[in-house]
Amino acid sequence: MKNSAQIAFMPALFQATETSNPAMALGAVQLDSKWLDAVGHLSMFSGRTIPDTRQAFENLLMLETDPGHRAVLMTGIARCLNSQMRLRDGGQLLGQAWALLGPTSSGEQRAFVMLEMARFMLLIGNIDGAGAMLDPVQRLARSEFLQRQHNYYRLALSAARGDDVSEGLEESAQWFLQHNQRATAVAHYRMIAQLARAEGRDDRAEDWYQRGLSLAADRNLQFCRALMLNDLGVMHFQQGQRDRAMAELFSALDLAEYPYSRIDTLDLLGRCLKEEGQLAEAARYLVEGLNIAVDQGTLIIVPALCLYLGQCHEGLGQNELSRHFFSRAYRSTMELLRNGYPATATRLEAIQTYVRFCAGNPGASADRSEDTQDEDFAFALAHTLKEIRTIFQNALLDLRVLEHGTQKEAVHRLGIAHRTLSNVRKRHRQMGTPPVPASVTRFVRLHPDLNWKEMNQKFDDTLLAWLYRRYDQNRKLMSDHLGLSYPHLSALISRAVRSQDTSLPERS
């Protein structure tokens, strides 16, 4: 694809669907513009609200025909969308911006687009993806603004990996503050506070949060204040200062003028109340957040909200409602995973909770028109192929030993050496002896006459065909998640598709 020298693989997140078109139509006026830094500064919300900034970019975009200039403006719009967690639209718009950059585009323009792509990856928790986007930027960026922004994202990347980069963040914050980039400076302060909290230094965290609140006193920065108050509310709740925590969260709710800020606060209020056992009240805040998220297209948080709602209703003994929300959490998680979002702990919990709930409530899971029958292997989304095979092989051995009475007879019937059994058991222990999914037990029992080699190959083919559908035939994404090289996975999928006799398209 175009620009392959800078990005070896363009994630699906940045690919627009056939029906989406976040970009504006081409206008007729050519602007003689040298304003890349100006657009960059505006997209950091210097003295302007996010909606005002986005409108300014859209107005300019209607007048601009130069592809490189349009790419920069579209990236500014994408930044506004991403800051409001409209990530689906923002990611697709970034992909369109990148596609506009051609051989005549400057390194600065490429660097600007790639920086926002890196920020996008940081927002969704894809640390490796963010690093890959940042790698070429240092060579391309020439202006001090872009170099400073690159340094800031590098620091954020290191912080996400658990490194203490507080000193670097303090120095970086001073530069942005001197250039009237207060929103970005506040973001620095918040990150320093979060690092202090991770180290158990709550007093230091409190100091930096308070500095951030003071810096964000301006009316245009109250969304920054809301985020700071959210963090403080959670910290004080965990410290046992319940009244103070709730006051801060309700203050944040009052300040939350943008949808995502409001969703974030409603989510935290719901979770705190759920932890206290006030399930009905927690559900009220969580469902309000869910309704806003669905209405505004803030889909990244839907799985978590639905998971927590399902847990509230399960605790209240309302099985039908809990089933409904667990199902929504599962399906929205699967949609995010298929589109390249990482399998975070909360999303994996949504999958596992749904599978557990259906297994424990067979009556509640009957006649589910919104669900499909091929969700049996959902557990596999949390593991590499090597780990999946270990879970399957251990279950196969357990069931065959149970059927034949002894390990010796089971090994003989399967046609393997005893050391194979020992190796599987060892790997399973190293994984922490995970439980056997019901789908694996059912699979083994459905094929009682197959030997070891036949069973493993049939399971591989069935599982990979299922995963191939789940990932919308995206082999690159599958290879990343399963821990396989792309060529090896492609060979396995080709065999699986042939053996399953499915109509899955062969797509590279």
C-alpha positions as CSV (number, residue, x, y, z in Angstrom):
1,M,0.0,0.0,0.0
2,K,1.0,3.6,-0.2
3,N,3.5,4.9,2.3
4,S,4.6,1.3,3.1
5,A,8.1,2.6,3.7
6,Q,6.9,4.3,6.9
7,I,4.3,1.8,8.2
8,A,4.9,-1.9,7.4
9,F,1.4,-2.9,8.2
10,M,-1.7,-0.7,8.4
11,P,-3.9,-1.9,11.2
12,A,-7.6,-2.6,10.4
13,L,-8.5,0.2,12.9
14,F,-7.4,2.8,10.3
15,Q,-9.4,1.2,7.4
16,A,-12.7,2.8,6.6
17,T,-15.8,0.7,6.0
18,E,-17.7,0.9,2.7
19,T,-20.4,3.0,4.3
20,S,-18.2,5.3,6.4
21,N,-17.1,8.7,5.2
22,P,-15.9,11.0,8.0
23,A,-13.9,13.2,5.6
24,M,-15.5,16.2,4.0
25,A,-16.0,16.6,0.2
26,L,-13.3,18.4,-1.9
27,G,-13.7,22.1,-2.2
28,A,-12.6,24.4,-5.0
29,V,-10.2,26.8,-3.5
30,Q,-6.4,26.2,-3.1
31,L,-4.9,27.7,0.0
32,D,-1.2,28.8,0.0
33,S,-0.8,27.5,3.5
34,K,2.3,26.9,5.7
35,W,0.5,26.2,8.9
36,L,1.2,22.6,9.9
37,D,2.5,23.8,13.3
38,A,-0.6,26.0,13.7
39,V,-2.9,23.1,13.0
40,G,-0.9,21.0,15.4
41,H,-1.2,23.6,18.1
42,L,-4.9,24.0,17.5
43,S,-5.4,20.3,17.7
44,M,-3.9,20.5,21.2
45,F,-6.9,22.7,22.1
46,S,-5.1,25.9,22.8
47,G,-7.8,28.1,24.2
48,R,-10.6,26.5,22.1
49,T,-13.2,23.9,22.9
50,I,-13.0,20.5,21.2
51,P,-16.2,21.2,19.1
52,D,-15.0,24.6,18.1
53,T,-11.6,23.2,17.1
54,R,-13.2,20.5,15.0
55,Q,-15.5,23.0,13.3
56,A,-12.5,25.2,12.4
57,F,-10.7,22.3,10.8
58,E,-13.8,21.3,8.9
59,N,-14.3,24.8,7.5
60,L,-10.7,24.9,6.3
61,L,-11.0,21.4,4.8
62,M,-13.9,22.5,2.6
63,L,-11.6,25.1,1.0
64,E,-8.5,22.9,0.7
65,T,-7.5,20.7,-2.3
66,D,-3.9,20.0,-1.7
67,P,-3.7,16.3,-0.6
68,G,-1.0,16.8,2.0
69,H,-2.8,19.8,3.5
70,R,-6.1,17.9,3.6
71,A,-4.3,15.0,5.4
72,V,-3.1,17.4,8.1
73,L,-6.6,18.9,8.5
74,M,-8.3,15.5,8.6
75,T,-5.8,14.4,11.3
76,G,-6.7,17.5,13.3
77,I,-10.4,16.5,13.0
78,A,-9.5,12.9,13.9
79,R,-7.7,14.2,17.1
80,C,-10.9,15.9,18.1
81,L,-12.9,12.7,17.6
82,N,-10.3,10.6,19.4
83,S,-10.3,13.0,22.4
84,Q,-14.0,12.4,22.7
85,M,-13.4,8.6,22.3
86,R,-15.2,8.5,19.0
87,L,-12.4,6.1,18.1
88,R,-14.1,4.2,15.3
89,D,-14.6,7.4,13.2
90,G,-11.3,8.9,14.3
91,G,-9.4,5.8,13.4
92,Q,-11.0,5.5,9.9
93,L,-10.4,9.2,9.3
94,L,-6.7,8.7,10.1
95,G,-6.6,5.9,7.6
96,Q,-8.0,8.3,5.0
97,A,-5.5,11.0,5.9
98,W,-2.6,8.6,5.5
99,A,-3.9,7.4,2.1
100,L,-3.8,11.0,0.9
101,L,0.0,11.3,1.5
102,G,1.9,10.6,-1.7
103,P,5.5,11.0,-2.9
104,T,5.3,14.8,-2.8
105,S,4.1,15.0,0.8
106,S,6.6,16.3,3.3
107,G,8.1,14.4,6.1
108,E,6.5,16.8,8.5
109,Q,3.0,15.9,7.2
110,R,3.8,12.2,7.5
111,A,5.1,12.7,11.0
112,F,2.0,14.7,12.0
113,V,-0.4,11.9,10.8
114,M,1.7,9.2,12.4
115,L,1.9,11.0,15.7
116,E,-1.9,11.0,15.9
117,M,-2.0,7.3,14.9
118,A,0.4,6.6,17.8
119,R,-1.8,8.6,20.2
120,F,-4.7,6.6,18.9
121,M,-2.9,3.3,19.7
122,L,-2.1,4.6,23.2
123,L,-5.7,5.4,23.8
124,I,-6.9,1.9,23.0
125,G,-4.0,0.3,24.9
126,N,-2.1,-1.1,22.0
127,I,1.4,-0.4,23.3
128,D,3.3,-2.3,20.6
129,G,1.3,-0.6,17.8
130,A,2.0,2.8,19.3
131,G,5.7,2.1,19.3
132,A,5.7,1.0,15.7
133,M,4.0,4.2,14.7
134,L,6.5,6.3,16.7
135,D,9.6,4.7,15.4
136,P,9.9,6.6,12.0
137,V,8.6,9.9,13.4
138,Q,11.9,11.0,15.0
139,R,13.6,10.8,11.5
140,L,10.7,12.7,9.8
141,A,9.9,15.4,12.2
142,R,11.8,18.7,11.8
143,S,9.7,21.3,13.7
144,E,10.3,21.7,17.5
145,F,6.6,21.2,18.1
146,L,6.4,17.8,16.4
147,Q,9.7,16.7,18.1
148,R,8.3,17.7,21.5
149,Q,5.0,15.9,20.8
150,H,7.0,12.8,19.7
151,N,9.0,13.0,23.0
152,Y,5.8,13.3,25.0
153,Y,4.3,10.2,23.4
154,R,7.5,8.3,23.9
155,L,7.3,9.1,27.6
156,A,3.6,8.1,27.7
157,L,4.6,4.8,26.0
158,S,7.3,4.2,28.6
159,A,4.9,5.0,31.4
160,A,2.4,2.5,30.0
161,R,5.1,-0.2,30.1
162,G,5.7,0.5,33.8
163,D,8.7,2.8,33.6
164,D,9.1,5.8,36.0
165,V,9.5,8.7,33.6
166,S,8.3,11.4,36.0
167,E,11.3,13.6,35.5
168,G,11.0,13.5,31.8
169,L,7.3,14.3,32.0
170,E,8.0,17.3,34.3
171,E,10.5,18.7,31.8
172,S,8.1,18.1,28.9
173,A,5.2,19.7,30.7
174,Q,7.2,22.9,31.2
175,W,7.8,23.2,27.5
176,F,4.1,22.8,26.6
177,L,3.1,25.2,29.4
178,Q,5.5,27.8,28.1
179,H,3.8,27.5,24.7
180,N,0.3,27.9,26.2
181,Q,-0.6,24.3,25.7
182,R,-2.2,23.9,29.1
183,A,-4.4,21.0,28.3
184,T,-1.3,19.0,27.3
185,A,0.5,20.1,30.4
186,V,-2.4,19.0,32.5
187,A,-2.3,15.6,30.8
188,H,1.4,15.4,31.8
189,Y,0.5,16.2,35.5
190,R,-2.2,13.6,35.5
191,M,0.3,11.0,34.2
192,I,2.8,11.9,36.8
193,A,0.1,11.5,39.5
194,Q,-0.8,8.1,38.1
195,L,2.8,7.0,38.2
196,A,3.0,8.1,41.8
197,R,-0.1,6.1,42.6
198,A,1.3,3.0,41.0
199,E,4.3,3.3,43.3
200,G,2.0,3.7,46.3
201,R,2.9,7.4,46.8
202,D,-0.5,8.8,47.3
203,D,0.7,12.0,48.9
204,R,2.8,12.8,45.8
205,A,-0.1,11.9,43.5
206,E,-2.5,14.2,45.5
207,D,0.0,17.1,45.0
208,W,0.2,16.6,41.2
209,Y,-3.6,16.2,40.9
210,Q,-4.1,19.4,42.8
211,R,-1.6,21.2,40.5
212,G,-3.5,19.9,37.5
213,L,-6.8,21.2,38.9
214,S,-5.3,24.6,39.5
215,L,-3.9,24.7,35.9
216,A,-7.2,23.6,34.5
217,A,-9.2,26.4,36.1
218,D,-10.2,28.0,32.8
219,R,-13.7,27.4,31.5
220,N,-12.4,25.7,28.3
221,L,-10.4,23.2,30.3
222,Q,-13.2,21.9,32.6
223,F,-13.1,18.6,30.7
224,C,-9.5,18.3,32.1
225,R,-10.8,19.1,35.6
226,A,-13.4,16.4,35.3
227,L,-10.8,13.8,34.4
228,M,-8.6,14.9,37.4
229,L,-11.6,14.7,39.7
230,N,-12.4,11.2,38.5
231,D,-8.9,10.1,39.4
232,L,-9.1,11.8,42.8
233,G,-12.5,10.3,43.5
234,V,-11.2,6.7,42.8
235,M,-8.1,7.3,44.9
236,H,-10.0,8.6,47.8
237,F,-12.6,5.8,47.6
238,Q,-9.8,3.3,47.7
239,Q,-8.4,5.1,50.7
240,G,-11.7,4.7,52.5
241,Q,-12.7,8.4,52.2
242,R,-16.1,7.6,50.8
243,D,-17.9,10.9,51.2
244,R,-15.0,12.9,49.8
245,A,-14.7,10.5,46.9
246,M,-18.4,10.7,46.0
247,A,-18.3,14.5,46.2
248,E,-15.5,14.6,43.7
249,L,-17.2,12.2,41.3
250,F,-20.4,14.2,41.4
251,S,-18.4,17.4,40.9
252,A,-16.8,15.7,37.9
253,L,-20.3,14.8,36.6
254,D,-21.4,18.4,36.8
255,L,-18.3,19.4,34.8
256,A,-18.6,16.7,32.2
257,E,-19.7,18.7,29.2
258,Y,-18.5,16.1,26.6
259,P,-20.1,12.7,26.3
260,Y,-17.0,10.7,27.1
261,S,-16.2,12.6,30.2
262,R,-19.7,12.0,31.4
263,I,-19.6,8.3,30.5
264,D,-16.3,8.0,32.4
265,T,-17.7,9.5,35.6
266,L,-20.9,7.5,35.4
267,D,-18.9,4.3,34.9
268,L,-16.8,5.1,38.0
269,L,-19.8,6.0,40.1
270,G,-21.4,2.7,39.1
271,R,-18.4,0.7,39.9
272,C,-17.9,2.3,43.3
273,L,-21.5,1.7,44.2
274,K,-21.3,-1.8,43.0
275,E,-18.3,-2.4,45.2
276,E,-20.4,-1.2,48.1
277,G,-23.2,-3.6,47.3
278,Q,-25.6,-0.9,46.2
279,L,-26.4,-2.8,43.0
280,A,-29.6,-1.2,42.0
281,E,-28.2,2.3,42.3
282,A,-25.0,1.3,40.6
283,A,-27.0,-0.1,37.7
284,R,-28.8,3.2,37.3
285,Y,-25.6,5.1,36.7
286,L,-24.1,2.4,34.5
287,V,-27.1,2.2,32.2
288,E,-27.1,6.0,31.8
289,G,-23.5,5.7,30.7
290,L,-24.3,2.9,28.4
291,N,-27.1,4.8,26.7
292,I,-24.8,7.8,26.1
293,A,-22.0,5.5,24.8
294,V,-24.3,3.8,22.3
295,D,-25.9,7.1,21.2
296,Q,-22.6,8.9,20.7
297,G,-20.7,6.1,19.1
298,T,-18.3,5.7,22.1
299,L,-18.2,2.0,21.5
300,I,-14.8,1.2,23.2
301,I,-16.4,1.3,26.7
302,V,-19.6,-0.6,25.9
303,P,-18.2,-4.1,26.8
304,A,-17.1,-2.9,30.3
305,L,-20.4,-1.1,31.0
306,C,-22.4,-4.1,29.9
307,L,-20.2,-6.5,32.0
308,Y,-20.7,-4.4,35.1
309,L,-24.5,-4.1,34.5
310,G,-24.7,-7.9,34.1
311,Q,-22.9,-8.4,37.4
312,C,-25.3,-6.0,39.1
313,H,-28.4,-7.8,37.8
314,E,-26.9,-11.2,38.6
315,G,-26.3,-10.1,42.2
316,L,-29.9,-8.9,42.3
317,G,-31.1,-12.3,41.1
318,Q,-32.3,-10.9,37.8
319,N,-31.0,-13.7,35.5
320,E,-32.7,-12.6,32.3
321,L,-31.3,-9.0,32.6
322,S,-27.9,-10.3,33.5
323,R,-27.9,-12.7,30.6
324,H,-28.9,-9.8,28.3
325,F,-26.0,-7.6,29.4
326,F,-23.4,-10.4,29.6
327,S,-24.4,-11.3,26.0
328,R,-24.0,-7.6,24.9
329,A,-20.7,-7.4,26.7
330,Y,-19.5,-10.5,24.8
331,R,-20.8,-9.5,21.4
332,S,-19.4,-5.9,21.7
333,T,-16.0,-7.3,22.9
334,M,-15.9,-9.7,19.9
335,E,-16.6,-6.8,17.6
336,L,-13.7,-4.8,19.0
337,L,-11.3,-7.7,18.8
338,R,-12.3,-8.3,15.2
339,N,-11.5,-4.7,14.4
340,G,-8.0,-4.8,15.9
341,Y,-8.6,-3.6,19.5
342,P,-6.4,-5.4,22.0
343,A,-7.8,-8.1,24.4
344,T,-7.6,-6.1,27.6
345,A,-8.3,-7.7,31.0
346,T,-11.8,-6.3,31.1
347,R,-12.7,-7.6,27.6
348,L,-11.3,-11.0,28.4
349,E,-13.4,-11.0,31.6
350,A,-16.5,-10.1,29.5
351,I,-15.9,-13.2,27.3
352,Q,-15.2,-15.5,30.2
353,T,-18.1,-14.2,32.3
354,Y,-20.5,-14.8,29.4
355,V,-19.3,-18.3,28.8
356,R,-19.4,-19.1,32.6
357,F,-22.9,-17.6,32.9
358,C,-24.3,-19.6,30.0
359,A,-22.8,-22.8,31.4
360,G,-24.3,-22.2,34.8
361,N,-27.7,-21.0,33.5
362,P,-28.7,-23.3,30.6
363,G,-32.3,-22.2,30.8
364,A,-31.4,-18.5,30.6
365,S,-29.2,-19.1,27.6
366,A,-31.9,-21.0,25.6
367,D,-33.5,-19.5,22.5
368,R,-31.1,-16.6,22.2
369,S,-31.9,-15.0,18.9
370,E,-29.1,-12.5,19.2
371,D,-26.4,-15.2,19.8
372,T,-24.9,-17.7,17.5
373,Q,-24.2,-21.4,18.0
374,D,-20.5,-21.1,17.1
375,E,-19.4,-19.2,20.2
376,D,-18.1,-22.3,21.9
377,F,-14.4,-21.6,21.5
378,A,-14.5,-18.1,23.0
379,F,-11.9,-19.1,25.6
380,A,-9.3,-19.4,22.8
381,L,-9.3,-15.6,22.3
382,A,-7.4,-15.2,25.6
383,H,-4.5,-17.6,24.6
384,T,-1.8,-18.4,22.1
385,L,-2.2,-21.4,19.9
386,K,0.4,-23.3,21.9
387,E,-1.6,-22.6,25.1
388,I,-4.9,-23.6,23.4
389,R,-3.4,-26.9,22.3
390,T,-2.1,-27.5,25.8
391,I,-5.6,-27.0,27.3
392,F,-7.1,-29.3,24.7
393,Q,-4.5,-32.0,25.0
394,N,-4.7,-32.1,28.7
395,A,-8.5,-32.5,28.6
396,L,-8.2,-35.2,26.0
397,L,-5.8,-37.2,28.2
398,D,-8.0,-36.7,31.3
399,L,-11.1,-38.0,29.5
400,R,-9.3,-40.9,27.9
401,V,-7.7,-42.0,31.2
402,L,-11.2,-41.8,32.8
403,E,-12.6,-43.9,30.0
404,H,-9.9,-46.6,29.9
405,G,-9.1,-46.7,33.6
406,T,-5.3,-46.2,33.5
407,Q,-2.8,-43.8,32.0
408,K,-1.0,-46.8,30.4
409,E,-4.1,-47.9,28.6
410,A,-5.1,-44.4,27.6
411,V,-1.6,-43.7,26.1
412,H,-1.7,-47.1,24.3
413,R,-5.1,-46.3,22.7
414,L,-4.0,-42.8,21.7
415,G,-0.8,-44.2,20.1
416,I,1.6,-41.9,22.0
417,A,4.7,-42.3,24.2
418,H,4.3,-41.8,28.0
419,R,6.7,-38.8,27.9
420,T,4.1,-37.0,25.7
421,L,1.6,-37.3,28.5
422,S,4.2,-36.0,31.0
423,N,5.1,-33.0,28.7
424,V,1.5,-32.0,28.3
425,R,0.9,-32.2,32.1
426,K,4.0,-30.1,32.7
427,R,2.9,-27.4,30.2
428,H,-0.6,-27.4,31.7
429,R,0.8,-26.8,35.2
430,Q,3.0,-24.0,34.0
431,M,-0.2,-22.3,32.7
432,G,-1.7,-22.5,36.2
433,T,-3.9,-25.5,35.4
434,P,-6.7,-23.6,33.7
435,P,-10.2,-25.2,33.7
436,V,-11.5,-27.3,30.8
437,P,-14.0,-25.3,28.7
438,A,-17.2,-27.2,28.1
439,S,-16.7,-26.9,24.3
440,V,-13.4,-28.8,24.5
441,T,-15.0,-31.6,26.6
442,R,-17.8,-31.8,24.1
443,F,-15.4,-31.9,21.2
444,V,-13.4,-34.8,22.7
445,R,-16.6,-36.8,23.4
446,L,-17.9,-36.3,19.9
447,H,-14.8,-38.1,18.5
448,P,-14.2,-41.2,20.6
449,D,-12.5,-43.3,17.9
450,L,-9.7,-40.9,16.8
451,N,-6.1,-41.4,17.8
452,W,-3.8,-38.6,19.2
453,K,-2.7,-37.3,15.8
454,E,-6.1,-37.3,14.3
455,M,-7.7,-35.7,17.3
456,N,-5.2,-32.9,17.4
457,Q,-5.4,-32.2,13.7
458,K,-9.2,-32.2,13.7
459,F,-9.3,-29.9,16.7
460,D,-6.8,-27.5,15.1
461,D,-8.8,-27.3,11.9
462,T,-12.1,-26.8,13.7
463,L,-10.7,-24.1,16.0
464,L,-8.8,-22.2,13.4
465,A,-11.8,-22.2,11.0
466,W,-13.9,-20.7,13.9
467,L,-11.2,-18.1,14.7
468,Y,-10.9,-17.2,11.1
469,R,-14.5,-16.3,11.0
470,R,-14.3,-14.5,14.3
471,Y,-11.4,-12.3,13.0
472,D,-13.1,-11.6,9.7
473,Q,-10.4,-13.5,7.8
474,N,-7.7,-11.1,9.1
475,R,-4.7,-13.3,9.2
476,K,-2.3,-10.7,10.4
477,L,-4.4,-10.0,13.5
478,M,-4.7,-13.7,14.1
479,S,-1.0,-14.3,13.8
480,D,-0.3,-11.6,16.4
481,H,-2.8,-13.0,18.9
482,L,-2.0,-16.6,18.4
483,G,1.8,-16.2,18.6
484,L,2.4,-17.6,15.1
485,S,4.3,-16.3,12.1
486,Y,2.1,-15.1,9.3
487,P,3.3,-17.8,6.8
488,H,2.8,-20.6,9.3
489,L,-0.7,-19.5,10.2
490,S,-1.6,-19.1,6.6
491,A,-0.7,-22.7,5.9
492,L,-2.7,-23.9,8.9
493,I,-5.7,-21.8,7.9
494,S,-5.6,-23.1,4.3
495,R,-5.7,-26.7,5.6
496,A,-8.4,-25.9,8.1
497,V,-10.6,-24.3,5.5
498,R,-10.2,-27.3,3.1
499,S,-10.8,-29.8,5.9
500,Q,-13.9,-28.0,7.2
501,D,-15.3,-27.7,3.7
502,T,-16.5,-24.2,4.5
503,S,-17.2,-21.3,2.1
504,L,-14.7,-19.1,3.8
505,P,-12.9,-16.9,1.3
506,E,-9.1,-17.3,0.8
507,R,-7.8,-13.8,1.7
508,S,-4.2,-13.0,2.4
